[in-house]
């Protein structure tokens, strides 16, 4: 497992080419979390 620290980023249409389903640029805040190092399939 790898620790991913908390942080923020800008999400959305930076180029003014969005469709009705896309949002304008907005800041997203994420809490810290752990992620597996390797991809795992379920099956």
Beta strands, then each sheet from edge to edge (+ up, - down):
strand 1: 2-4
strand 2: 7-11
strand 3: 26-30
strand 4: 33-35
sheet 1: 1+ 4-
sheet 2: 2+ 3-
end
